Amino acid sequence: MNKIGMLYICTGEYSAFWKDFHKSFQDNILKKSDIFYFVFTDDENMLKSEPDVHVKFIYQKNLGWPGNTLFRYKIFAEHKDLFNEMDYLYFMNANTICMAEISEEEFIPRKEKLLFVQHPGYFADKNY
């Protein structure tokens, strides 16, 4: 069974997206894998909660726009030891929702080391 780490930043108002994101992923993604969520947040209620062993809330100061985006990989690198046991790591935008079931065969790279997706806002745009 693969250990999948989902890296998720939800600081400031973005913490409102967590519950829908988490439920949609629990319901639809990688059912044969063991998924661990690393949630970087400044939301005190989330930080005080007692999540299951698959969710780790990590305090992250809200750096505002564009700081949260520009420094996301620096934030992740500062906590890299948390990810040592993961077979794969994925970053997901806070407002992502998984609308349909996605299997390991569709999502986990086979021989490649990276997975890329096209932003849904540009899916039909011929310039991208």
TORGUFI-680096 format. One record per residue (C-alpha): x, y, z; residue number from 1. Coordinates in nm, 2 decimals, always signed. Layout:
BEGIN
atom c1->X c2->Y c3->Z k->NUM
...
This chain:
BEGIN
atom c1->+0.00 c2->+0.00 c3->+0.00 k->1
atom c1->+0.14 c2->+0.34 c3->-0.10 k->2
atom c1->+0.18 c2->+0.61 c3->+0.16 k->3
atom c1->+0.06 c2->+0.94 c3->+0.00 k->4
atom c1->+0.13 c2->+1.28 c3->+0.16 k->5
atom c1->-0.11 c2->+1.56 c3->+0.07 k->6
atom c1->+0.05 c2->+1.90 c3->+0.14 k->7
atom c1->-0.22 c2->+2.16 c3->+0.20 k->8
atom c1->-0.19 c2->+2.53 c3->+0.29 k->9
atom c1->-0.50 c2->+2.69 c3->+0.44 k->10
atom c1->-0.42 c2->+3.01 c3->+0.62 k->11
atom c1->-0.64 c2->+3.30 c3->+0.67 k->12
atom c1->-0.98 c2->+3.27 c3->+0.50 k->13
atom c1->-0.87 c2->+2.97 c3->+0.31 k->14
atom c1->-0.93 c2->+2.75 c3->+0.61 k->15
atom c1->-1.30 c2->+2.76 c3->+0.51 k->16
atom c1->-1.21 c2->+2.52 c3->+0.23 k->17
atom c1->-1.06 c2->+2.24 c3->+0.44 k->18
atom c1->-1.38 c2->+2.04 c3->+0.53 k->19
atom c1->-1.50 c2->+2.01 c3->+0.17 k->20
atom c1->-1.16 c2->+1.94 c3->+0.04 k->21
atom c1->-1.10 c2->+1.66 c3->+0.29 k->22
atom c1->-1.44 c2->+1.50 c3->+0.25 k->23
atom c1->-1.41 c2->+1.50 c3->-0.13 k->24
atom c1->-1.06 c2->+1.34 c3->-0.12 k->25
atom c1->-1.16 c2->+1.08 c3->+0.14 k->26
atom c1->-1.46 c2->+0.99 c3->-0.08 k->27
atom c1->-1.29 c2->+0.98 c3->-0.42 k->28
atom c1->-0.92 c2->+0.96 c3->-0.43 k->29
atom c1->-0.67 c2->+0.67 c3->-0.42 k->30
atom c1->-0.88 c2->+0.42 c3->-0.24 k->31
atom c1->-0.60 c2->+0.16 c3->-0.23 k->32
atom c1->-0.35 c2->+0.40 c3->-0.07 k->33
atom c1->-0.29 c2->+0.53 c3->+0.28 k->34
atom c1->-0.33 c2->+0.91 c3->+0.26 k->35
atom c1->-0.18 c2->+1.15 c3->+0.51 k->36
atom c1->-0.28 c2->+1.51 c3->+0.51 k->37
atom c1->-0.02 c2->+1.77 c3->+0.62 k->38
atom c1->-0.23 c2->+2.09 c3->+0.68 k->39
atom c1->-0.04 c2->+2.42 c3->+0.72 k->40
atom c1->-0.27 c2->+2.66 c3->+0.89 k->41
atom c1->-0.31 c2->+2.95 c3->+1.13 k->42
atom c1->-0.67 c2->+2.85 c3->+1.22 k->43
atom c1->-0.67 c2->+2.81 c3->+1.60 k->44
atom c1->-0.97 c2->+2.57 c3->+1.59 k->45
atom c1->-0.80 c2->+2.34 c3->+1.35 k->46
atom c1->-0.48 c2->+2.35 c3->+1.55 k->47
atom c1->-0.67 c2->+2.26 c3->+1.87 k->48
atom c1->-0.87 c2->+1.98 c3->+1.71 k->49
atom c1->-0.78 c2->+1.61 c3->+1.76 k->50
atom c1->-0.78 c2->+1.48 c3->+1.41 k->51
atom c1->-0.73 c2->+1.12 c3->+1.32 k->52
atom c1->-0.38 c2->+0.98 c3->+1.27 k->53
atom c1->-0.40 c2->+1.07 c3->+0.90 k->54
atom c1->-0.43 c2->+1.44 c3->+0.95 k->55
atom c1->-0.15 c2->+1.66 c3->+1.10 k->56
atom c1->-0.22 c2->+2.03 c3->+1.15 k->57
atom c1->+0.09 c2->+2.24 c3->+1.15 k->58
atom c1->+0.10 c2->+2.60 c3->+1.25 k->59
atom c1->+0.18 c2->+2.83 c3->+0.96 k->60
atom c1->+0.17 c2->+3.21 c3->+0.99 k->61
atom c1->-0.05 c2->+3.37 c3->+0.72 k->62
atom c1->+0.20 c2->+3.53 c3->+0.48 k->63
atom c1->-0.07 c2->+3.69 c3->+0.28 k->64
atom c1->-0.08 c2->+3.73 c3->-0.10 k->65
atom c1->+0.16 c2->+3.66 c3->-0.26 k->66
atom c1->+0.37 c2->+3.53 c3->+0.03 k->67
atom c1->+0.17 c2->+3.21 c3->+0.08 k->68
atom c1->+0.22 c2->+3.11 c3->-0.28 k->69
atom c1->+0.58 c2->+3.23 c3->-0.32 k->70
atom c1->+0.71 c2->+3.06 c3->-0.01 k->71
atom c1->+0.50 c2->+2.74 c3->-0.02 k->72
atom c1->+0.80 c2->+2.52 c3->-0.10 k->73
atom c1->+1.02 c2->+2.69 c3->+0.16 k->74
atom c1->+0.74 c2->+2.61 c3->+0.41 k->75
atom c1->+0.74 c2->+2.25 c3->+0.31 k->76
atom c1->+1.12 c2->+2.23 c3->+0.32 k->77
atom c1->+1.12 c2->+2.35 c3->+0.68 k->78
atom c1->+0.91 c2->+2.04 c3->+0.77 k->79
atom c1->+1.07 c2->+1.79 c3->+0.53 k->80
atom c1->+1.13 c2->+1.54 c3->+0.81 k->81
atom c1->+0.76 c2->+1.49 c3->+0.85 k->82
atom c1->+0.74 c2->+1.35 c3->+0.50 k->83
atom c1->+1.02 c2->+1.08 c3->+0.52 k->84
atom c1->+0.78 c2->+0.79 c3->+0.53 k->85
atom c1->+0.58 c2->+0.90 c3->+0.23 k->86
atom c1->+0.61 c2->+0.73 c3->-0.10 k->87
atom c1->+0.46 c2->+1.02 c3->-0.29 k->88
atom c1->+0.39 c2->+1.39 c3->-0.20 k->89
atom c1->+0.13 c2->+1.61 c3->-0.37 k->90
atom c1->+0.05 c2->+1.97 c3->-0.32 k->91
atom c1->-0.31 c2->+2.07 c3->-0.35 k->92
atom c1->-0.46 c2->+2.42 c3->-0.37 k->93
atom c1->-0.70 c2->+2.49 c3->-0.08 k->94
atom c1->-1.00 c2->+2.52 c3->-0.30 k->95
atom c1->-0.95 c2->+2.19 c3->-0.48 k->96
atom c1->-1.25 c2->+1.95 c3->-0.48 k->97
atom c1->-1.22 c2->+1.59 c3->-0.60 k->98
atom c1->-1.55 c2->+1.55 c3->-0.80 k->99
atom c1->-1.50 c2->+1.19 c3->-0.92 k->100
atom c1->-1.32 c2->+0.88 c3->-0.82 k->101
atom c1->-0.95 c2->+0.88 c3->-0.92 k->102
atom c1->-0.75 c2->+0.56 c3->-0.90 k->103
atom c1->-0.39 c2->+0.50 c3->-0.83 k->104
atom c1->-0.34 c2->+0.39 c3->-1.20 k->105
atom c1->-0.46 c2->+0.74 c3->-1.31 k->106
atom c1->-0.28 c2->+0.95 c3->-1.05 k->107
atom c1->+0.05 c2->+0.79 c3->-0.94 k->108
atom c1->+0.34 c2->+0.82 c3->-1.18 k->109
atom c1->+0.46 c2->+0.49 c3->-1.31 k->110
atom c1->+0.82 c2->+0.54 c3->-1.43 k->111
atom c1->+0.81 c2->+0.92 c3->-1.43 k->112
atom c1->+0.91 c2->+1.11 c3->-1.11 k->113
atom c1->+0.66 c2->+1.40 c3->-1.15 k->114
atom c1->+0.29 c2->+1.44 c3->-1.22 k->115
atom c1->+0.16 c2->+1.76 c3->-1.38 k->116
atom c1->-0.19 c2->+1.87 c3->-1.42 k->117
atom c1->-0.35 c2->+2.16 c3->-1.62 k->118
atom c1->-0.52 c2->+2.42 c3->-1.41 k->119
atom c1->-0.90 c2->+2.38 c3->-1.46 k->120
atom c1->-0.94 c2->+2.75 c3->-1.52 k->121
atom c1->-0.73 c2->+2.71 c3->-1.84 k->122
atom c1->-0.85 c2->+2.37 c3->-1.96 k->123
atom c1->-1.02 c2->+2.50 c3->-2.27 k->124
atom c1->-0.78 c2->+2.79 c3->-2.34 k->125
atom c1->-0.58 c2->+2.73 c3->-2.66 k->126
atom c1->-0.31 c2->+2.97 c3->-2.55 k->127
atom c1->-0.19 c2->+2.73 c3->-2.27 k->128
